[in-house]
Every structure is written in C-alpha cells, then in structure tokens.
Amino acid sequence: MMRACAYGVLALAAALPGCADAPKQGATREAAPRPASAAILHLRKIAPDYYADDGPDGAPPVDLARVADAIPRPEPLHPTANDPYTVFGRDYAPMKAPGNYRLQGTASWYGRKYHGQRTASGEVYDMYAMSASHRTLPIPSYARITNLANRASVVVRINDRGPFASGRITDLSYAAAYRLGFTQSAVAVVEVESIVPPGEAVAAAAQPPRTAGAPAAAPAPPAAVPEPEPSKPSSSGRSGIYLQLGAFSVPANAENFRARVARQFESLGAEVSIEQRGRLHRVQLGPFRDRAAASAAAEQVRSLLQLKPVLVVR
C-alpha cells in the first residue's frame, strides 16, 4: 500500500496525482529528496481533526485494549518487497536481516481509508492488527515500538513500506496507535527497535545500532525561524512576512491542506493562503506585522502540526 500514494512500492506512482518516480531496481545510493513532492505525503494526517473520518466506522469489532502484540517468528523474506527502490527521487535499500536497528522519531497512524487494501507485501492491511510500515526494515520482520511520552510499548509486524514524509519514521496500524495512546493526538515520538525472532541467525553487523533523536520527555526547543529565503514577487496575495507550511505540485492537494489547517489558526488573525510559483503551490500563513509575530506563530505551528515552518518574504 505504501501510505498516501496508495502506498505500494510495487505499484506506487499511479495511485495519487502528483506522485513522482515509479520505483526502480538496483538503487544503491541515497539521493537528495524532492521536497515539493514529498511534502504531499501524510499532510492529510498532521492535525487531530484529520482523524475524524479515518478511525473505526462505529464500534470497533475488537476490544482494542486487548489486541495482542505480534509474536516474532522466523519468516522468509518477501521476494520483491525488499529490493532497492526509489520514491520521490530518493533511493532506499531495505535491510536484508532484522536486528541492529534502533531509531527515535515521529510515528503516525492510518485507519479505515486503507483498511482492506494491499500492502507492499501483498498482504491485506488490517487496521485492527498489530502491524506497521517502515522504509527499510525487512518485510516481513518485527519491531518493538515504544511511545517515549508514556513508555507504552507494543510489538508490531512490518509488512509495508513508508512513510515518506520528512520527519516520520514509521506508520502504525490503528490498533497499535491505540495501544500506544496516540490515536487522538495524530503523531507521537517513538523508538523503533528491530527484533530478531528466537532461533533466527543474524549476521553480526560491523556498526552499532543507529540511534537518533532525543527522549520525548525532554522539552522541545523553541521553534527556530530560518532566515528568509529569496522570493520572487507574487501575483497572488499581499506582500509581507509569511510562514510556509508546505509546497505541493498538485493544486488539489494544496487546497485540501490549506482548508484543513486554516481552522487551526483562526485565533492568530492570519490567513492561510496558496501562492503559486512555477509548478509549486505553496501553502503559507500570514502576513505577519514583523519577525517577532512570525516567530510566535511558528511556535504554535510546531506545536499544532508537528511541522517546522519556513519564514518567507514576498
């Protein structure tokens, strides 16, 4: 499935308008991502109200609090889901064996919009099972996911590829997110640790487990507002200081995102607008009277959307 682009590495490019670059074989390097295209991914889910129509349709068929962890067991690797691939101009080389992987970062979840659809492994996605997606962990394999805010922990089975939005390291099933306690908060800072099933031989890696990020208990630093990037005069909207929230190659995606986030910022007295420049449709918040006001708004953007906005002058 490979979320948000119909999320199938095996059938990725045609599913969502604006997706670019079908997966190609033999990639061995990591190229710089294409921010404008990659920004499309997961923006539909960064605000809590995005989940209003993606959770269970009525009462869940199972007691979510009692959904058991996935049980790690040796399994053969999928014949094609672990091949190198390219998404949005970036090359990925999946691991060929579990273990030797630990990473902290942001997790999100996906629900009934993809319930019943095929994953990158060919399996049917079940939002009530303990599963997850990952860009490079083996398919299938197992991982322990720990919510660093409340220390809740689950074991999931990796059976899909994604997410490809900047800052996300895994996408979890609804059941897994429920057990971790963040179905209402949209995202959570987690630790992902690859699990080696009992009895499975894994070659020792030359390097220690990769780690990144910091525990969620540590307070986040204030949102830093970067220096303004050069901007050409725009034919739409007023000139001034703005915070750029995202950039899209597909107008419909930009408008959908604008409409969703506009409600979050009504109290700021700033408008969420779209500025078209070339092939990109940039969703921007503003104008602000000065940099101080923009900096204060940037802090709220970071808190509400888990995004680091870019200050632009137009």
N, C-alpha and C positions, 0 to 999 in steps of 0.2 A: 504494500500500500504506500509506504513512504509518505507520511502525512503531508497534507496541504498541497501536494501536487499529485493527488491520488496516491502518492507515496509509494509507488512501486518502482524500485530501481530497475526492475526488469521491464517495466512499461511506464516510464516516468514522464517523458516530455510531452505527450499528447493530452494529459489529463487536465491541466489547468492553463487557461490562456495566460501568456506571459512567461511560462516556464521556458527555460532555455537549455540547450545542450543535452541530448539524449546520452545515457551512459555509454562510455566507450571502454573497450577492453585494453589491458596492457598498461594502464597508467601506473607509474611508479613514483611520481613526484607530487608535491602539493603546490599548486599554483595559487596566486592571489585570487580571492573570491571576487565575484562581481556584485558589489553591494546593492546596486539598484534592483537586480533580480532577486537576490537572496532576501531582501527586505520583505518580499511578499509573504514568505513563509512565517506562519504562526502569529502574524499580527492579528488575525481574527480571534486570538485567544488570550491576549495580554491583559484585557480588562475583565474584572469579575463578571460583569453582565454578559460577556460573550458566552458564558457557560450556561446561560438560562435555557438555551434550546439545544444543548449538547449532552446534558445529563440524562438520566433514565426518563423514559416516557411513561410517567406514572410510577407505581411502586416497583422497585427492583424485584426481579424474580428470585433473588437470593438475599440472605442476610449478609450484607457487605462486610460487617464487622467480623464475620466468621469465615470469610473466604480464606482458604489455607494458602500458605506460601507455596510457590513452585518447589518441587523436590528435585534437586540436581541429580542427574544421572548421565552416564556416558551416552552420547548420541553421535552418529556420523554427521559430518558437516554437509550442509546443503551443497549440491553440485555446482550451482551457479551464483547463489546469493553472496558468496564470499570472494568473488572475483573483483579485481580493481574496477572502479567505476568513476565517472565524472558527473557532477551535478553543479549547475550554475557556474561552470568554468573552474571548479575546484576538483582536484583529483583525490580519491580516497583509496587506501589499500587496506582492506579488512585484515584483522589478525587471523592467523590460521590455527591458533590454540588458545584456550581460555587461561586465565590467571595472569599474574604480573601486570595488573591494571588497576589503578585506584585514582579517581579523579573527583574533585569537588566542583560543582557548578549548578546552574539552574535547570530544574526539571519542569515540564508542563505535562498536561494530560489531554487525551482525546476520547470522545464518547460515542454517542449513537450515530453521529454523522458517518462514522466509518465502521460501525458495528455490522458485521456480516460481510465486509469487503475483504478482498485478498490482501495479504501482506507480502512483503518482498520474498518471504519463504514459500509463498503459495498457500500457506495456511489461512484460514478464515479468522479475521480479528474478532475476538470476544471481549467486549468491554468489561465483563464480569469475571474474567480470568486474570491470573497474575502474570502479565506479560509486559514487554517494553520494547522500544526501538533504540537502536544505537548506530552511529555511523560506521564504527569499525570493529566492534566486538564480534566474535564469530557467531554465525547463525547455523544451528541453534547453539545457545550457551546460556549460562545462568549468572545472575549478578545480585548482590545484596545492595539495596537502595536504602540509605539512612537519611531521614529528614533532620538536618542539623539544628533546626529550631526546637524540635520537641523530642529528638532522639528516637522517634518511631522508626522501625526498620522492617523491611519485607524482602523476600527473595522472589525474583521475577525470572521469567524465561525470555531471552532475547530472540525475537522471531521476525524483526522488521528493521528497515533502515530509516534513518532520520534521527532527530530533526536537523534541518539545515539552516535555521535562523541563527544569527550571531548571538552567542551567549547561552544557547540551550545545549545541554549535553545528552539529554535523554527525554523521550516522550513515554509516559506511563499509561497503562490501561486505567479506566475509571476506578476499578476495584482497588488497584494498587495505590492510586492517589487518595482514595477514601481511607484506606488503612494508614496511610502516612499523614492524613489530616489536612490536606490542602485542596480539596475539591471546590471549596468556596473562595479560595484566595488565588486561584488561577495558576500560580507558579510557586515553587519552593526551592530553597538552596539545599542541595542534597550531596551525598557522597555515593559514588558508584564504584563498587568493588567487584571485579570479576571473580567468579567462584570456579574452582576446579572440582568436578564431581568425584566422589570417592572411587578409587580404583582406576582413575584415568591418568595415564602417564603424560606429563607435560615437560617438554624440554626446558631446561633452565635458561632463562634469558640473560643476556650479557649486562643489561642495565636494570637498576632497581625500579620498583613500581613508580609510575608517573603520578605526581600529585600537583594540584593547582588550587588556587582559591584560598579562602580562609573560613573558619567556622562561622556559621550564621549568627552565633551568639555575639560575636564581635560587632559593635555598631558600625554601620556603613559610613564611610567618609562622605562629607558633603559633595553634592554633585558639582563637578568642575565644569565650567563653561569654557569650551575651547575658544581660541582666537577666531574671529570671523573669517570664513572662507571667502575668497573672491566671488562676487556675484554680479552677473550682468543685469542691467535694468530689466525689469519685468513688465510685461504689458498688462498683467492682471494684478489686482490688489494694490494696497498702498505701500509706499516705501517706509523703511524703518528697520527696527531690530526684531528678529523672529527667532523662534526655536524650531528647528526642523526635526520632525518626529519620524519621518520615513520617506522613502522615494520608491516609486513604482513605475514599471514600464507599461502597465495596463491601466487605463483610466478608471475602469470599473473597480479595480482593487483599491486604487487611491481613494475613490469616493466612498467606498464601503468603510474603509478605515477611518476616513475623516468623520463620517456620520457617527461611527461607534464612539470615537474618543471625544467628540465635541461635547457630549453630555458631561464628561468628567471635568471639564474646565470652564463651565459656565460661571463659577464663582470667581474666576481670575479676571473676568472682564476682558478677555482676549478671544479673538475669533480663530477658529481652526479653518484654514483655507488651503486651497491647492494652487500651487504655482507651477505652470508648465514651462520647462526649459529644455528645448530639444526633444528627445524622446522620453524624458523623465517627467513624472508628475509628482511634485514634492509636496508632502503634507506638512504645513507649517502652522505654528501657534504664534499669534501676535497681531499687530505690532506692540512692542513694549516701549515705555517712555524713555528708559535708559537701561544700561547693562545691569544695574542693581536689581531692577524689577525682573529682568530676564533671568538673572541668577536665582532669584527666589522662586520663580516659576519652574526653572529647571529642576529644583529640588523636589517640587511637587510632582513633576513628570516622572522623575526617577522613582518616587515612592508609589505612585499610582500605576505606572505602566511597566516598571522594571526596565526602562529604556534610558539611555544616556543621550539626551538631545544635543544637537549641534547648533551653535549660535551662528546665524547668518544675517547679513545686512543686505537689504535690497532697496 
